Amino acid sequence: MNKILCRVFAVLPALLLQALWLLILFRWLAPWATAISVFLSFLALIFVLYLITKQEESTYKILWLLIILTFPLPGALLYLLFGNKRTTRPLRKKLEKAPPLPARSSSPAVSAALEKENRRLSQTFRWVEEKTGFPLAVNRGATYYPLGDTMFPDLLSELKKAEKFIFIEYFIVESGKMWDSITEILAEKASQGVDVRVMYDDLGSLSTYTKKEAEALRKKGIRCVSFNPLILIKGTLNCRDHRKMTVIDGRVAFSGGVNLADEYINHIEKYGHWKDVGFRLTGEAVRNYTEMFAQFWNAFGGEKIPDEFLSAAPVGKDDSTGQDSPDGLVLSYYDSPLREDAVSNGLYIDLLSQAKETAWFFTPYLMPGNALLDAFLRAVARGVDVRIIMPGIPDKKLVYRMSRSFYPVLLDAGVKIYEYTPGFVHAKACLIDGEVGTVGTVNLDYRSLFLHFENNALFYRASLLTELKKDFLETQEKCEERKAGDVKKGFFRWMVDGILRIFAPLC
């Protein structure tokens, strides 16, 4: 509720400005009202032409066009405050001022081997690497977790082994069994001289974690900062840190959809059974996560992370799996609203275009832009088995209704949609033809694909993908398949769905 209120308060100044303008126009400027209206309409037209020529997702542009044409004055103000990438300058400047990390690239031998095996896919990996600056690596050990419940014990076990540093970054932190168990270990490690740093999103944890709790953490010797604090309503309000990662000594990293709150491990029940997924990485691939955290901390966290913590992660056996040899490839990266290219959105479009047999997705929210929606439709038209697993019990009813507004076009085209009847699906993963896939924090909605900072891991021919496939099929057995005939149709439904889809980028 607090997050929704923040967005309402962000819009109120613009609406008040429009009301004030109308009062002035009709009370004191009535003789010149026509001329002024024509002038403002001309300015709105210029603004509209500017938007049309911008290289942005069409759904987003349509939303702003409607707002500006309907309410020129507040619409333009809202766009300048929240809809324009220039509003991200404060965050961009901090990242640019942070000490640069050493440039790295994929091993020529690894890149050449992938190109020889699958040239088309190697182009995709190279594009992601060029856009994000994070290299492809040999996967030396990856463990897949079909639930937060199964990841939690391993996370605690690895935290207890920390000798040099622990880096923790999450969208939501909330006191309870999960977080209290973690902080107990963090405090003990900090007292032993381990460098412990915690970053959480201020808006994401607005209703779950207080400044008093953060200060209590600092008193235990744990460095703790909130990302993009909600001090004033500002243009960077929408740029949230939705990333989720724990990095320990540069030798192991945990990531996925699991936040640090009790519902994510099913210790408490909010929306039925909580279905989430995560993974554990070891070996050289961990360095990408160390550097992701370091980039953010050095820009927003204060005291710089020592250079020695950024050295290459050791390559060796994964104690949990017994792996000591290559197990496919992995490229971990993070998305940024500060970049011109929305990397994950482009990646999913590209992967769908390459799919030959199957394209399966886990997502809690389904509000793709037009380009990604078209990619789904083109894939299924080619005969690809496209499936999407969605929640059966929503966490946000309005967002759930907006997601369902996309069902008719997808179901009519032949996409199979399944809803998880035991509860809520928070997992974010995809699997293409059983040989390439992602696990991370990226939802299939506008905020995640274009506005938030996210992190994702792209795997190729790793055994983790076999586990992902098994989990997808087992989860599907607990779902109810939605059919085209299940969706009510008619003019009123069509109109409501159209309105919801227009405003989907705001949710």
C-alpha positions as CSV (number, residue, x, y, z in Angstrom):
1,M,0.0,0.0,0.0
2,N,2.8,2.4,0.8
3,K,4.4,1.9,-2.6
4,I,1.1,2.6,-4.3
5,L,0.6,5.8,-2.2
6,C,4.1,7.0,-3.2
7,R,3.1,6.8,-6.9
8,V,-0.2,8.6,-6.2
9,F,1.7,11.4,-4.4
10,A,4.1,11.6,-7.3
11,V,1.2,12.4,-9.6
12,L,-0.7,14.8,-7.4
13,P,1.6,17.9,-8.0
14,A,1.0,17.6,-11.7
15,L,-2.8,17.3,-11.3
16,L,-2.8,20.2,-8.9
17,L,-0.9,22.2,-11.4
18,Q,-3.5,21.4,-14.1
19,A,-6.3,22.5,-11.8
20,L,-4.5,25.7,-10.9
21,W,-3.9,26.4,-14.6
22,L,-7.6,25.9,-15.5
23,L,-8.6,28.2,-12.6
24,I,-6.3,31.0,-13.8
25,L,-7.3,30.4,-17.5
26,F,-11.1,30.7,-16.9
27,R,-11.0,33.3,-14.2
28,W,-8.4,35.8,-15.1
29,L,-7.3,34.9,-18.7
30,A,-10.7,34.2,-20.2
31,P,-10.5,36.8,-23.0
32,W,-7.3,35.1,-24.3
33,A,-8.4,31.5,-23.5
34,T,-8.7,30.6,-27.2
35,A,-5.3,31.9,-28.2
36,I,-3.7,30.3,-25.2
37,S,-5.3,27.0,-25.9
38,V,-4.1,27.0,-29.5
39,F,-0.6,27.9,-28.3
40,L,-0.6,25.0,-25.8
41,S,-2.0,22.6,-28.4
42,F,0.9,23.6,-30.7
43,L,3.4,22.9,-27.9
44,A,1.7,19.6,-27.2
45,L,2.0,18.7,-30.9
46,I,5.7,19.4,-30.8
47,F,6.0,17.3,-27.7
48,V,4.1,14.5,-29.4
49,L,6.4,14.6,-32.4
50,Y,9.4,14.4,-30.1
51,L,8.0,11.3,-28.4
52,I,7.1,9.6,-31.8
53,T,10.7,10.0,-33.0
54,K,12.2,8.6,-29.8
55,Q,13.5,5.0,-30.0
56,E,11.4,3.6,-27.1
57,E,9.0,0.7,-26.6
58,S,5.8,1.6,-28.5
59,T,3.4,0.7,-25.6
60,Y,5.2,3.2,-23.4
61,K,5.0,5.9,-26.0
62,I,1.3,5.3,-26.5
63,L,0.6,5.8,-22.8
64,W,2.5,9.1,-22.7
65,L,0.9,10.3,-25.9
66,L,-2.6,9.8,-24.5
67,I,-1.7,11.5,-21.2
68,I,-0.1,14.5,-22.9
69,L,-2.9,14.9,-25.5
70,T,-5.5,14.7,-22.8
71,F,-3.8,16.8,-20.1
72,P,-1.1,18.8,-21.9
73,L,0.3,20.7,-18.9
74,P,0.4,18.0,-16.2
75,G,1.1,15.3,-18.8
76,A,4.2,17.1,-20.1
77,L,5.4,17.7,-16.5
78,L,4.9,14.1,-15.5
79,Y,6.8,12.9,-18.6
80,L,9.7,15.3,-17.8
81,L,9.8,14.1,-14.2
82,F,9.2,10.4,-14.6
83,G,9.0,9.3,-18.2
84,N,12.3,10.6,-19.7
85,K,15.6,8.9,-19.4
86,R,17.2,12.3,-18.6
87,T,15.6,12.0,-15.1
88,T,18.0,9.2,-14.3
89,R,21.0,11.6,-14.5
90,P,21.6,11.7,-10.7
91,L,22.0,7.9,-10.6
92,R,24.1,8.0,-13.8
93,K,26.5,10.6,-12.4
94,K,27.1,8.6,-9.3
95,L,27.9,5.4,-11.3
96,E,30.2,7.4,-13.6
97,K,32.1,8.9,-10.7
98,A,32.6,5.5,-9.0
99,P,36.0,4.0,-9.5
100,P,36.0,2.0,-12.8
101,L,36.4,-1.8,-12.6
102,P,38.9,-3.6,-14.8
103,A,37.6,-4.3,-18.3
104,R,37.2,-8.0,-18.9
105,S,36.1,-10.1,-21.9
106,S,35.3,-13.7,-22.5
107,S,38.1,-16.2,-23.1
108,P,38.8,-16.3,-26.9
109,A,38.8,-20.1,-26.7
110,V,35.4,-20.2,-25.0
111,S,33.9,-17.7,-27.5
112,A,35.4,-19.6,-30.5
113,A,34.1,-22.9,-29.3
114,L,30.6,-21.5,-28.8
115,E,30.7,-19.9,-32.3
116,K,31.7,-23.2,-33.9
117,E,29.0,-25.1,-32.1
118,N,26.1,-22.6,-32.5
119,R,27.0,-19.4,-34.4
120,R,23.6,-17.8,-34.1
121,L,23.5,-18.3,-30.4
122,S,27.1,-17.1,-30.0
123,Q,26.0,-13.8,-31.6
124,T,23.3,-13.4,-28.9
125,F,25.9,-14.1,-26.1
126,R,28.3,-11.6,-27.7
127,W,25.6,-8.9,-27.9
128,V,24.7,-9.3,-24.2
129,E,28.4,-9.1,-23.3
130,E,29.0,-6.0,-25.4
131,K,25.9,-4.2,-24.0
132,T,26.5,-5.1,-20.3
133,G,30.3,-5.4,-20.0
134,F,30.1,-8.8,-18.3
135,P,31.8,-11.7,-19.9
136,L,30.8,-15.3,-20.7
137,A,32.4,-17.9,-18.5
138,V,32.7,-21.7,-18.2
139,N,30.2,-23.0,-15.7
140,R,32.2,-24.9,-13.0
141,G,29.3,-25.5,-10.7
142,A,25.7,-24.5,-10.5
143,T,22.9,-25.7,-8.2
144,Y,19.3,-25.1,-9.0
145,Y,16.7,-24.6,-6.3
146,P,13.0,-25.2,-7.1
147,L,12.0,-23.3,-4.0
148,G,13.3,-20.7,-1.6
149,D,12.8,-23.3,1.1
150,T,15.5,-25.5,-0.4
151,M,18.0,-22.6,-1.1
152,F,17.8,-21.2,2.4
153,P,19.7,-23.9,4.3
154,D,22.5,-23.8,1.8
155,L,22.7,-20.0,2.0
156,L,23.1,-20.2,5.7
157,S,25.7,-22.9,5.4
158,E,27.8,-20.9,3.0
159,L,27.5,-17.7,5.0
160,K,29.1,-19.5,8.0
161,K,32.1,-20.4,5.8
162,A,32.9,-16.7,4.9
163,E,36.5,-15.7,5.6
164,K,36.9,-12.4,3.7
165,F,33.7,-10.7,2.7
166,I,29.9,-11.1,2.4
167,F,28.0,-8.9,-0.1
168,I,24.2,-8.9,0.2
169,E,21.8,-6.9,-2.1
170,Y,18.1,-7.4,-2.3
171,F,14.9,-5.6,-3.2
172,I,13.0,-6.6,-0.1
173,V,14.3,-7.2,3.4
174,E,12.0,-8.0,6.3
175,S,12.7,-9.2,9.8
176,G,11.6,-12.7,10.6
177,K,13.0,-16.2,10.6
178,M,14.9,-15.8,7.3
179,W,16.5,-12.4,7.8
180,D,17.0,-12.8,11.6
181,S,18.9,-16.1,10.9
182,I,21.0,-14.4,8.3
183,T,21.8,-11.3,10.4
184,E,22.9,-13.5,13.3
185,I,25.6,-15.0,11.1
186,L,26.5,-11.7,9.6
187,A,27.0,-10.1,13.1
188,E,29.2,-13.1,14.1
189,K,31.3,-12.8,10.9
190,A,31.6,-9.1,11.2
191,S,33.0,-9.6,14.8
192,Q,35.6,-11.9,13.3
193,G,36.8,-9.3,10.9
194,V,34.9,-10.3,7.8
195,D,33.8,-7.4,5.6
196,V,30.0,-7.5,5.6
197,R,28.0,-5.1,3.4
198,V,24.2,-5.0,2.9
199,M,22.3,-3.0,0.3
200,Y,18.5,-3.0,0.0
201,D,16.0,-1.0,-2.1
202,D,14.4,1.8,-0.1
203,L,11.0,1.7,-1.8
204,G,11.0,-2.1,-2.1
205,S,11.5,-2.4,1.7
206,L,9.5,0.7,2.6
207,S,6.9,-1.2,4.5
208,T,9.2,-4.1,5.7
209,Y,12.4,-2.6,7.0
210,T,12.9,0.6,9.0
211,K,15.8,3.0,9.4
212,K,16.0,1.9,13.0
213,E,16.5,-1.7,12.0
214,A,19.2,-0.7,9.5
215,E,20.9,1.4,12.2
216,A,20.8,-1.6,14.5
217,L,22.6,-3.6,11.8
218,R,25.4,-1.0,11.5
219,K,25.9,-1.1,15.3
220,K,26.8,-4.8,14.8
221,G,29.6,-3.8,12.5
222,I,27.7,-4.5,9.3
223,R,27.8,-1.8,6.6
224,C,24.2,-1.1,5.5
225,V,22.8,1.3,2.9
226,S,19.4,1.8,1.2
227,F,19.4,2.3,-2.6
228,N,17.8,5.5,-4.0
229,P,16.2,6.7,-0.7
230,L,12.7,8.0,-0.9
231,I,13.4,11.4,0.7
232,L,11.6,13.5,-1.9
233,I,9.4,12.7,-4.9
234,K,11.9,12.8,-7.8
235,G,12.5,11.6,-11.3
236,T,14.5,8.6,-10.2
237,L,11.5,7.2,-8.2
238,N,10.9,4.5,-10.8
239,C,14.5,3.3,-10.9
240,R,14.4,0.6,-8.3
241,D,17.1,-1.9,-7.3
242,H,15.2,-5.1,-8.0
243,R,18.5,-7.1,-8.0
244,K,18.9,-10.1,-5.7
245,M,22.3,-11.5,-4.8
246,T,24.6,-12.8,-2.1
247,V,28.3,-13.1,-2.8
248,I,30.7,-14.8,-0.4
249,D,34.5,-14.5,-0.7
250,G,34.2,-14.4,-4.5
251,R,33.9,-18.1,-4.5
252,V,30.1,-18.6,-4.3
253,A,27.1,-16.6,-5.3
254,F,23.3,-17.0,-4.8
255,S,20.7,-15.4,-6.9
256,G,17.2,-15.8,-8.4
257,G,13.8,-14.5,-7.4
258,V,14.0,-15.0,-3.7
259,N,14.0,-12.0,-1.4
260,L,14.9,-12.0,2.3
261,A,11.5,-12.3,3.8
262,D,9.6,-15.3,5.3
263,E,7.0,-15.8,2.6
264,Y,9.9,-16.6,0.2
265,I,10.8,-19.7,2.2
266,N,7.1,-20.5,3.0
267,H,7.6,-19.9,6.7
268,I,4.5,-17.8,6.6
269,E,1.7,-17.9,4.0
270,K,0.6,-14.7,2.3
271,Y,-0.8,-15.9,-1.0
272,G,-0.9,-19.6,-0.7
273,H,2.2,-21.6,-1.4
274,W,5.0,-19.4,-2.6
275,K,6.7,-20.8,-5.7
276,D,10.1,-19.3,-6.4
277,V,13.4,-20.4,-7.9
278,G,17.0,-19.6,-7.3
279,F,20.5,-20.9,-8.0
280,R,24.0,-21.2,-6.5
281,L,27.2,-20.5,-8.6
282,T,30.8,-21.4,-7.8
283,G,34.0,-20.9,-9.8
284,E,35.1,-18.2,-12.2
285,A,31.5,-17.2,-13.0
286,V,31.0,-15.7,-9.5
287,R,33.3,-12.8,-10.4
288,N,30.5,-11.2,-12.4
289,Y,28.3,-11.0,-9.3
290,T,31.2,-9.6,-7.2
291,E,31.6,-6.9,-9.8
292,M,27.9,-6.2,-10.1
293,F,27.7,-5.5,-6.3
294,A,31.0,-3.6,-6.3
295,Q,29.7,-1.2,-9.1
296,F,26.7,-0.3,-7.1
297,W,28.4,-0.1,-3.7
298,N,31.2,2.1,-5.0
299,A,28.6,4.4,-6.5
300,F,25.9,4.5,-3.8
301,G,27.3,2.8,-0.7
302,G,30.1,5.0,0.5
303,E,33.4,3.4,1.5
304,K,35.0,1.8,-1.6
305,I,35.3,-2.0,-1.8
306,P,39.0,-3.1,-1.6
307,D,40.5,-4.1,-4.9
308,E,41.7,-7.4,-3.6
309,F,38.1,-8.5,-3.2
310,L,37.6,-8.2,-7.0
311,S,40.3,-10.7,-8.0
312,A,39.2,-13.7,-10.1
313,A,37.1,-16.2,-8.3
314,P,38.9,-19.6,-7.8
315,V,38.1,-22.4,-10.2
316,G,37.5,-25.7,-8.5
317,K,35.2,-28.3,-7.3
318,D,31.7,-27.4,-6.2
319,D,31.4,-29.2,-2.9
320,S,27.6,-29.5,-3.2
321,T,27.6,-31.2,-6.6
322,G,31.0,-32.8,-6.9
323,Q,31.6,-30.9,-10.1
324,D,35.2,-30.2,-11.0
325,S,34.9,-30.0,-14.8
326,P,33.1,-27.7,-17.2
327,D,29.3,-27.9,-17.2
328,G,28.2,-25.7,-20.0
329,L,28.5,-21.9,-20.1
330,V,27.0,-19.0,-18.1
331,L,26.8,-15.3,-18.6
332,S,25.5,-13.3,-15.6
333,Y,24.7,-9.6,-16.1
334,Y,22.6,-6.8,-14.8
335,D,20.0,-4.7,-16.6
336,S,20.0,-0.9,-16.2
337,P,17.4,1.8,-17.1
338,L,20.4,4.0,-17.7
339,R,21.4,2.1,-20.8
340,E,19.8,2.8,-24.2
341,D,19.2,-0.9,-24.8
342,A,16.8,-2.9,-22.6
343,V,19.0,-6.0,-22.6
344,S,16.7,-8.6,-21.1
345,N,13.8,-7.5,-23.3
346,G,16.0,-7.8,-26.4
347,L,17.4,-11.1,-25.2
348,Y,14.0,-12.7,-24.8
349,I,12.9,-11.4,-28.2
350,D,16.1,-12.9,-29.7
351,L,15.8,-16.2,-27.9
352,L,12.2,-16.6,-29.0
353,S,13.2,-15.9,-32.6
354,Q,15.7,-18.8,-32.3
355,A,13.4,-21.3,-30.6
356,K,12.8,-24.4,-32.7
357,E,10.8,-26.7,-30.4
358,T,10.0,-25.2,-27.0
359,A,9.9,-21.8,-25.2
360,W,8.9,-22.1,-21.6
361,F,8.6,-19.2,-19.1
362,F,8.0,-18.7,-15.4
363,T,6.8,-15.2,-14.5
364,P,4.6,-13.6,-11.8
365,Y,3.5,-10.8,-14.0
366,L,2.7,-10.8,-17.7
367,M,2.6,-7.4,-19.3
368,P,5.0,-7.5,-22.2
369,G,5.6,-4.6,-24.6
370,N,4.5,-4.9,-28.2
371,A,7.9,-6.2,-29.5
372,L,8.1,-9.0,-27.0
373,L,4.4,-9.9,-27.4
374,D,5.0,-10.2,-31.2
375,A,8.0,-12.4,-30.5
376,F,5.7,-14.8,-28.5
377,L,3.1,-14.8,-31.3
378,R,5.7,-15.4,-34.1
379,A,7.3,-18.3,-32.2
380,V,4.0,-20.1,-31.7
381,A,3.0,-19.4,-35.3
382,R,6.2,-21.3,-36.4
383,G,5.0,-24.3,-34.4
384,V,7.1,-23.7,-31.2
385,D,5.6,-25.1,-28.0
386,V,5.2,-21.8,-26.0
387,R,4.2,-22.1,-22.4
388,I,3.9,-19.6,-19.6
389,I,3.3,-20.5,-15.9
390,M,1.6,-17.8,-13.9
391,P,0.3,-17.4,-10.3
392,G,-3.1,-18.9,-9.4
393,I,-3.4,-16.6,-6.4
394,P,-2.3,-13.0,-7.1
395,D,-0.2,-10.8,-4.7
396,K,-1.6,-7.6,-6.4
397,K,-5.1,-8.0,-7.8
398,L,-4.9,-5.0,-10.2
399,V,-1.6,-6.1,-11.7
400,Y,-3.0,-9.7,-12.0
401,R,-6.0,-8.3,-13.9
402,M,-3.7,-6.4,-16.1
403,S,-1.7,-9.5,-16.8
404,R,-4.9,-11.4,-17.7
405,S,-5.7,-8.7,-20.2
406,F,-3.0,-10.2,-22.4
407,Y,-4.4,-13.7,-22.2
408,P,-6.9,-13.5,-25.1
409,V,-4.3,-12.6,-27.8
410,L,-1.8,-15.1,-26.5
411,L,-4.3,-18.0,-26.0
412,D,-6.0,-17.4,-29.4
413,A,-2.6,-17.6,-31.0
414,G,-1.8,-20.9,-29.4
415,V,0.3,-20.0,-26.4
416,K,-0.3,-22.3,-23.4
417,I,-0.9,-20.5,-20.1
418,Y,-1.0,-22.3,-16.8
419,E,-1.9,-20.9,-13.4
420,Y,-0.4,-22.3,-10.3
421,T,-3.4,-23.4,-8.2
422,P,-1.6,-23.8,-4.8
423,G,-0.6,-20.2,-4.6
424,F,1.7,-17.5,-6.0
425,V,4.5,-17.9,-8.6
426,H,7.3,-15.4,-8.0
427,A,9.8,-17.4,-10.2
428,K,11.5,-15.7,-13.1
429,A,13.0,-18.1,-15.6
430,C,12.9,-19.2,-19.2
431,L,14.0,-22.4,-21.1
432,I,14.5,-22.5,-24.8
433,D,14.7,-25.9,-26.6
434,G,16.1,-27.4,-23.4
435,E,19.6,-26.1,-24.0
436,V,19.6,-22.3,-23.3
437,G,17.8,-20.5,-20.5
438,T,17.8,-17.8,-17.9
439,V,17.2,-17.6,-14.1
440,G,17.2,-14.3,-12.4
441,T,15.0,-11.4,-11.2
442,V,13.4,-10.2,-14.5
443,N,9.6,-10.3,-14.7
444,L,7.8,-10.1,-18.0
445,D,6.4,-6.6,-17.3
446,Y,7.4,-3.1,-18.3
447,R,8.8,-2.0,-15.0
448,S,11.2,-5.0,-14.8
449,L,12.2,-5.0,-18.5
450,F,12.7,-1.2,-18.8
451,L,12.7,0.7,-15.5
452,H,14.3,-1.4,-12.8
453,F,17.9,-2.5,-12.2
454,E,17.7,-6.3,-12.5
455,N,20.2,-9.2,-12.7
456,N,19.9,-12.3,-14.8
457,A,22.0,-15.4,-15.6
458,L,22.0,-16.9,-19.1
459,F,23.0,-20.6,-19.2
460,Y,23.9,-22.7,-22.1
461,R,24.0,-26.5,-22.0
462,A,24.4,-26.6,-18.3
463,S,22.9,-29.4,-16.1
464,L,21.1,-26.7,-14.2
465,L,18.8,-26.4,-17.3
466,T,17.8,-30.0,-17.0
467,E,16.7,-29.3,-13.4
468,L,14.8,-26.3,-14.6
469,K,13.0,-28.4,-17.2
470,K,12.1,-31.0,-14.6
471,D,10.8,-28.3,-12.2
472,F,8.8,-26.7,-14.9
473,L,7.0,-29.9,-15.8
474,E,6.4,-30.8,-12.1
475,T,5.0,-27.3,-11.4
476,Q,2.8,-27.5,-14.5
477,E,1.2,-30.6,-13.0
478,K,0.0,-28.4,-10.1
479,C,-1.5,-25.8,-12.5
480,E,-4.8,-25.2,-14.2
481,E,-4.4,-24.6,-17.9
482,R,-6.3,-21.6,-19.2
483,K,-8.2,-22.0,-22.4
484,A,-9.2,-19.4,-25.0
485,G,-12.9,-20.3,-24.2
486,D,-12.3,-19.5,-20.5
487,V,-11.7,-15.9,-21.2
488,K,-14.9,-13.8,-21.3
489,K,-15.3,-11.7,-24.4
490,G,-17.5,-8.8,-25.5
491,F,-17.3,-5.1,-26.0
492,F,-17.1,-4.2,-22.3
493,R,-14.4,-6.7,-21.7
494,W,-12.5,-5.6,-24.8
495,M,-12.7,-2.0,-23.7
496,V,-11.5,-2.7,-20.1
497,D,-8.6,-4.9,-21.4
498,G,-7.6,-2.2,-23.8
499,I,-7.5,0.4,-21.0
500,L,-5.6,-1.9,-18.7
501,R,-3.0,-2.7,-21.4
502,I,-2.4,1.0,-22.1
503,F,-1.7,1.7,-18.4
504,A,0.3,-1.6,-17.9
505,P,3.7,0.3,-18.0
506,L,2.7,2.2,-14.8
507,C,2.3,-0.9,-12.7
